[in-house]
Amino acid sequence: MTKVKFNLDDDLAILLQAYQDQSGTDRDAIINQAVKQLLVKKLGKKRIAQLLKDSEDGSDYQLEQFFSSYDWLE
């Protein structure tokens, strides 16, 4: 997994912490799911499938794994 450093707006950090406390969900899992949902919405499933297919190993497993874990947060 790739590590990325980012800065949250103060309001977003407060909301993220509140959700994390309420749900008991790991911060990385929340952020990964939020980014995934944004990318699916903005890029679309077909574009994501093509990008993952064109990635270094191009395996179908990557694509299945990406979409299988898509909607666990509500």
N, C-alpha and C positions, 0 to 999 in steps of 0.2 A: 504494500500500500504506500502511496506517495504522501509525504508530509507536506502540508502547505500552511504558511503563516498568513493570517489575515486579521484585520481589525473590524470589530463590530461597532456600530453606532451605539451610544449609551442606552437609548431606549430599547434597541433590539437585544442588547446584552441582558437587560433586566427581564425582558419577556422570555428570552431563552433560558435564563436561570430559573424563572418561575415554572416554566414548562418542564424543565429537567427535574426540579424538585417534586413536582406534582406526579410526573409519570415514572420517575426512577430510571429514565432512559439515559444512556451514555451520551454526552455532548457530541462526540464524533458521529454517532449514529443519527442523531437529530439533524446535524448539519449535512451529512452525506445524503440523507433522504430529501431534505429540502432542496439541495442543489439538483438532485436527480429529478425531482418533480418539476423544477424550473426548466431544466434542459429538455425534458420530454415535452413540456408545454411549448417552449420556444423553438426547438429544433424539429420535433415530431419524431415518431417512432421509426419511420422509414429512413430518415437522415441519420439517426442514432445507429440503426442497424448497419447502414453503410459505413459509418465511421468506425464502428467496432470491427466490422468485417475487414476493413482496410488497415486495422491496427497490426502491430508486429506479428502476432500469431494467427489472427483471423479466425479463431475457433468459434464454433457455434455455441460452445459452453459459455463463453463470455456474454453473448447476447442473451441466452436463456437465463443466466445468472442475473444480468442487469434487470431484465423485465420481471423475473419471478419475485424479486424483493421490492418491487416498485411501490406497492400501496399498503404497507403495513402501518404507517402513521395515519391517524385520522384527526 
